[in-house]
């Protein structure tokens, strides 16, 4: 009984950690959007997207409004978006997206995470060529009737559509991302999330033990407070 309770407690804390990380990431997205184009979402597509993504992870409305207000003040930090590249153990390529107010601190920390966990940091362009930048849109299947709108989605730029019981995922080319966002807005279709991601062009098969070593490295990087997203090609 005690072991079952411990497992449940571990899952609960893991869920809270994941939610806290998502809220922090979106808070930075909001700050960057507001600094770039102001606090009015009507005139700021990037902010509208961040607010929609906040809804997708059930971020409280007052927390979203607080993030917008904070970002509007002169005291708020200026976050820079930076991308780092490297290799996890066993030559697995990794792309790390960060939002930071101190790139010197961030690059040192990311390099340390790689080296302490059997990987190594690379130069800009060293692994990015193994990935494609794509728009990734996720929907609740209960709110999107694919049979009715699939052709419209393809006309709007959908390159690949995947569906399972939990969600519908639509991929677009990087160049079609803005056009597809505008299509969704015109159709008043709310995505759970709308993001640009690095999608690997090939995947790497490893043994279970090797996978564990890779995932340990990736998890260490993901836990860094400046990291927004981590991409790899582990199968």
Secondary structure per residue as TSV (DSSP state, phi and psi in degrees):
chain	resnum	aa	ss	phi	psi
A	1	X	-	360.0	-43.7
A	2	X	H	-62.0	-38.1
A	3	X	H	-66.3	-40.5
A	4	X	H	-63.0	-42.5
A	5	X	H	-61.7	-42.5
A	6	X	H	-63.0	-39.5
A	7	X	H	-63.6	-44.2
A	8	X	H	-63.6	-41.5
A	9	X	H	-63.3	-41.9
A	10	X	H	-61.6	-43.8
A	11	X	H	-63.0	-40.1
A	12	X	H	-64.0	-46.5
A	13	X	H	-64.4	-37.2
A	14	X	H	-63.5	-38.9
A	15	X	H	-65.8	-42.4
A	16	X	H	-64.3	-40.9
A	17	X	H	-60.5	-43.9
A	18	X	H	-63.8	-41.7
A	19	X	H	-66.4	-43.2
A	20	X	H	-61.8	-41.1
A	21	X	H	-64.3	-41.0
A	22	X	H	-64.2	-42.1
A	23	X	H	-63.3	-42.3
A	24	X	H	-63.4	-44.2
A	25	X	H	-61.2	-46.4
A	26	X	H	-69.8	-34.0
A	27	X	H	-58.4	-40.7
A	28	X	H	-69.8	-38.4
A	29	X	H	-59.5	-41.6
A	30	X	H	-64.0	-45.6
A	31	X	H	-59.8	-44.5
A	32	X	H	-64.3	-43.5
A	33	X	H	-63.2	-44.0
A	34	X	H	-65.6	-42.7
A	35	X	H	-62.7	-32.8
A	36	X	H	-80.0	-39.9
A	37	X	H	-141.0	16.3
A	38	X	-	91.1	168.8
A	39	X	S	-87.1	-1.0
A	40	X	-	-92.2	110.4
A	41	X	G	-62.2	-23.7
A	42	X	G	-63.0	-29.9
A	43	X	G	-108.3	11.8
A	44	X	-	-138.6	89.6
A	45	X	H	-57.8	-36.5
A	46	X	H	-65.8	-37.8
A	47	X	H	-69.4	-40.4
A	48	X	H	-58.1	-41.6
A	49	X	H	-64.7	-42.4
A	50	X	H	-63.8	-41.2
A	51	X	H	-64.3	-41.8
A	52	X	H	-63.3	-41.0
A	53	X	H	-65.2	-33.4
A	54	X	H	-63.5	-42.4
A	55	X	H	-61.3	-37.1
A	56	X	H	-64.5	-25.4
A	57	X	T	-107.5	16.1
A	58	X	T	59.8	36.9
A	59	X	-	-71.8	126.7
A	60	X	-	-56.9	143.0
A	61	X	H	-59.5	-39.6
A	62	X	H	-67.0	-29.1
A	63	X	H	-72.0	-37.4
A	64	X	H	-63.9	-47.1
A	65	X	H	-62.6	-37.9
A	66	X	H	-64.6	-39.3
A	67	X	H	-64.9	-40.1
A	68	X	H	-65.6	-44.5
A	69	X	H	-63.5	-43.5
A	70	X	H	-63.7	-41.2
A	71	X	H	-67.1	-24.1
A	72	X	H	-78.8	-16.9
A	73	X	S	-81.1	152.6
A	74	X	T	-70.9	-20.1
A	75	X	T	-77.4	-19.8
A	76	X	S	-65.7	142.2
A	77	X	-	-65.0	151.0
A	78	X	-	-93.4	116.4
A	79	X	-	-92.8	136.0
A	80	X	E	-103.9	141.7
A	81	X	E	-92.9	120.4
A	82	X	E	-132.0	151.3
A	83	X	E	-123.6	131.8
A	84	X	E	-118.9	153.5
A	85	X	E	-130.1	155.7
A	86	X	E	-179.2	-169.9
A	87	X	E	-125.3	130.2
A	88	X	E	-77.9	176.9
A	89	X	G	-53.1	152.4
A	90	X	G	64.9	26.1
A	91	X	G	71.1	23.2
A	92	X	E	-79.9	119.0
A	93	X	E	-70.8	142.6
A	94	X	E	-135.7	135.2
A	95	X	E	-116.9	130.2
A	96	X	E	-120.2	118.7
A	97	X	E	-96.0	130.4
A	98	X	E	-127.5	155.6
A	99	X	E	-128.4	115.1
A	100	X	E	-139.6	150.3
A	101	X	S	-98.7	1.3
A	102	X	-	-149.5	82.8
A	103	X	H	-58.2	-31.0
A	104	X	H	-62.7	-44.9
A	105	X	H	-63.2	-44.9
A	106	X	H	-65.1	-46.2
A	107	X	H	-63.9	-36.3
A	108	X	H	-65.6	-41.7
A	109	X	H	-66.4	-42.9
A	110	X	H	-64.9	-42.1
A	111	X	H	-59.8	-40.4
A	112	X	H	-66.6	-41.6
A	113	X	H	-60.1	-42.8
A	114	X	H	-62.5	-53.0
A	115	X	H	-67.5	-34.7
A	116	X	H	-72.9	-15.6
A	117	X	T	-120.9	30.2
A	118	X	T	79.9	12.2
A	119	X	-	-113.5	-171.0
A	120	X	E	-152.8	144.4
A	121	X	E	-81.7	141.8
A	122	X	E	-111.1	177.9
A	123	X	-	-82.0	166.0
A	124	X	T	-60.2	127.3
A	125	X	T	93.1	-3.3
A	126	X	S	-71.5	-28.4
A	127	X	S	-130.7	-12.5
A	128	X	G	-58.4	-28.2
A	129	X	G	-67.1	-13.3
A	130	X	G	-87.9	2.8
A	131	X	E	-127.3	156.9
A	132	X	E	-116.0	136.8
A	133	X	E	-83.4	121.8
A	134	X	E	-134.4	153.6
A	135	X	E	-80.0	136.0
A	136	X	E	-128.6	119.8
A	137	X	E	-120.0	129.2
A	138	X	E	-115.7	136.3
A	139	X	E	-129.5	153.8
A	140	X	-	-78.1	122.3
A	141	X	G	-57.3	-27.4
A	142	X	G	-71.6	-16.7
A	143	X	G	-110.7	5.8
A	144	X	-	-139.6	113.8
A	145	X	-	-91.5	98.9
A	146	X	H	-62.0	-39.4
A	147	X	H	-62.0	-27.8
A	148	X	H	-84.8	-30.4
A	149	X	H	-121.7	3.3
A	150	X	H	-57.8	-44.3
A	151	X	H	-64.3	-38.3
A	152	X	H	-64.0	-39.2
A	153	X	H	-62.8	-42.1
A	154	X	H	-65.7	-43.3
A	155	X	H	-60.9	-31.7
A	156	X	T	-81.4	-8.3
A	157	X	T	125.7	0.6
A	158	X	E	-63.3	124.9
A	159	X	E	-98.1	-32.4
A	160	X	E	-150.4	138.5
A	161	X	E	-127.0	123.8
A	162	X	E	-124.1	141.4
A	163	X	E	-136.7	137.3
A	164	X	-	-134.3	-170.0
A	165	X	S	-65.6	-29.9
A	166	X	S	-91.0	-33.8
A	167	X	-	-161.5	162.7
A	168	X	E	-107.8	129.3
A	169	X	E	-116.7	128.0
A	170	X	E	-118.3	131.3
A	171	X	E	-109.6	139.4
A	172	X	E	-128.1	160.5
A	173	X	E	-65.0	154.8
A	174	X	G	-54.8	-41.8
A	175	X	G	-70.5	-17.0
A	176	X	G	-98.0	-1.3
A	177	X	H	-58.7	-51.3
A	178	X	H	-63.3	-40.4
A	179	X	H	-63.3	-41.7
A	180	X	H	-68.5	-37.2
A	181	X	H	-60.3	-44.6
A	182	X	H	-63.9	-38.6
A	183	X	H	-59.2	-45.6
A	184	X	H	-62.6	-41.0
A	185	X	H	-64.1	-44.0
A	186	X	H	-63.7	-34.0
A	187	X	T	-86.8	-3.1
A	188	X	T	54.5	44.1
A	189	X	-	-102.2	121.4
A	190	X	-	-96.0	116.2
A	191	X	-	-83.9	148.9
A	192	X	S	-66.4	-34.9
A	193	X	E	-155.5	147.5
A	194	X	E	-133.1	112.2
A	195	X	E	-140.7	159.1
A	196	X	E	-100.1	127.9
A	197	X	E	-130.7	158.3
A	198	X	E	-93.3	111.7
A	199	X	E	-102.6	124.8
A	200	X	E	-66.7	141.4
A	201	X	S	-80.6	-24.0
A	202	X	S	-139.6	161.7
A	203	X	-	-119.4	158.6
A	204	X	B	-114.8	128.2
A	205	X	-	-92.6	130.9
A	206	X	-	-135.2	162.6
A	207	X	-	-69.8	167.4
A	208	X	H	-60.8	-43.5
A	209	X	H	-64.2	-40.8
A	210	X	H	-65.4	-40.2
A	211	X	H	-59.0	-42.4
A	212	X	H	-59.9	-39.9
A	213	X	H	-65.8	-40.8
A	214	X	H	-65.3	-46.9
A	215	X	H	-65.5	-32.7
A	216	X	H	-62.1	-42.5
A	217	X	H	-64.3	-46.8
A	218	X	H	-63.8	-42.0
A	219	X	H	-63.8	-37.8
A	220	X	H	-62.4	-40.4
A	221	X	H	-68.0	-44.5
A	222	X	H	-60.7	-30.4
A	223	X	T	-75.8	-13.6
A	224	X	S	-64.8	136.1
A	225	X	T	-65.7	-20.6
A	226	X	T	-89.5	-8.3
A	227	X	E	-86.4	130.2
A	228	X	E	-95.4	-48.2
A	229	X	E	-148.8	149.4
A	230	X	E	-128.3	131.1
A	231	X	E	-122.0	144.7
A	232	X	E	-150.3	176.2
A	233	X	-	-117.8	23.3
A	234	X	B	-65.5	127.3
A	235	X	-	-66.0	360.0
